[in-house]
Amino acid sequence: MKFLADESCDFAIVRALRVAGYDVATVVDLSPRATDAEVMALAVRESRVLLTEDRDFGQLVYAYGRSVQGVVFLRYPFSARRRLVQDVVRIVRQFGRKLEGCFVVVQPGRVRVGKPLKD
């Protein structure tokens, strides 16, 4: 399973997923300062699930119908960030390929996997 970490994604998540054996590319390395639409296109081209903390991707997916390989939207308030990295690794292991093609919202103590998104 392959991931693309948006510029908003905490780099500690990238490191932890790589250590866990996942292929994680970053927007910072591949296309710095890319627009959200360009980031989504990059994720689709490379068949990567997007990891982001940017709520704008929900609007792009649902309001504008952009196609995606999958989006994992991380909503962790400052008070819960100490658990963020371990929670993301656990969720990726637990849900695996079920994350592909879906819009997933991850919050402290809660994971919502949306219906599969249409291309």
C-alpha positions in Angstrom: 0.0 0.0 0.0 1.3 3.4 -1.0 0.7 6.8 0.6 1.3 10.5 -0.3 1.8 12.8 2.6 0.5 16.3 2.0 2.6 19.2 3.2 0.2 19.6 6.1 0.9 16.1 7.3 3.2 15.8 10.4 6.5 14.3 9.2 6.6 12.1 12.2 3.8 10.1 10.6 5.8 9.7 7.4 8.8 8.4 9.4 6.7 6.0 11.4 4.9 4.6 8.4 8.1 4.1 6.6 9.6 2.3 9.6 6.5 0.1 9.6 7.3 -0.9 6.0 4.9 1.4 4.0 5.8 3.3 0.9 5.3 6.9 1.7 6.1 9.8 -0.7 5.8 13.4 0.3 4.5 16.4 -1.6 7.4 18.4 -0.1 9.8 16.1 -2.1 7.8 15.5 -5.2 5.9 18.8 -5.9 6.5 21.5 -3.2 3.9 24.2 -3.1 1.5 22.3 -5.3 -2.2 23.3 -5.2 -4.6 20.9 -3.6 -5.9 19.9 -7.0 -2.4 19.1 -8.2 -1.7 17.1 -5.0 -4.8 15.0 -5.7 -3.8 14.5 -9.3 -0.4 13.4 -8.2 -1.9 10.9 -5.7 -4.1 9.4 -8.5 -1.1 9.2 -11.0 1.0 7.4 -8.5 -1.8 5.3 -7.0 -1.3 6.6 -3.5 -3.7 7.2 -0.7 -3.4 10.8 0.4 -2.6 11.6 4.1 -3.6 15.1 5.1 -4.6 17.4 7.9 -6.1 19.9 5.4 -9.9 19.9 5.4 -10.0 21.4 1.9 -9.6 17.9 0.4 -13.1 17.0 1.7 -14.6 19.8 -0.4 -12.6 18.8 -3.5 -13.7 15.2 -3.2 -17.4 15.7 -2.3 -18.3 19.1 -3.7 -16.2 19.0 -6.9 -16.2 15.3 -7.4 -12.4 15.0 -7.9 -11.3 11.4 -8.3 -8.9 10.0 -5.7 -7.1 6.9 -4.7 -8.3 7.5 -1.2 -7.9 10.2 1.4 -7.1 9.9 5.1 -8.0 13.1 6.8 -6.4 13.5 10.3 -8.4 15.7 12.7 -6.4 15.8 16.0 -6.6 18.8 18.3 -3.4 20.0 19.9 -4.4 18.3 23.2 -4.4 14.9 21.5 -1.4 15.1 19.1 0.8 13.0 21.3 -1.2 10.0 20.2 -1.4 10.9 16.5 1.5 9.0 15.1 0.8 5.7 16.9 -2.9 6.0 16.1 -2.2 6.5 12.4 0.1 3.5 12.2 -2.4 1.3 14.1 -5.3 2.4 11.8 -3.3 1.8 8.6 -2.4 -1.7 9.9 -6.0 -2.4 11.0 -7.8 -1.1 7.9 -5.2 -1.8 5.3 -6.6 -1.8 1.7 -10.0 -0.8 3.0 -8.6 2.8 3.1 -8.2 2.8 -0.7 -10.8 4.5 -2.7 -12.5 6.0 0.5 -12.5 9.3 2.4 -11.5 8.4 5.9 -11.7 10.7 8.8 -9.4 9.9 11.8 -10.1 11.6 15.1 -8.9 10.6 18.6 -10.8 7.5 19.5 -12.8 7.4 16.2 -12.3 6.4 12.6 -15.0 7.0 10.0 -14.5 5.2 6.7 -16.8 6.7 4.1 -18.4 4.8 1.2 -16.1 4.1 -1.7 -15.6 7.1 -3.9 -16.4 6.8 -7.6 -13.8 7.5 -10.2 
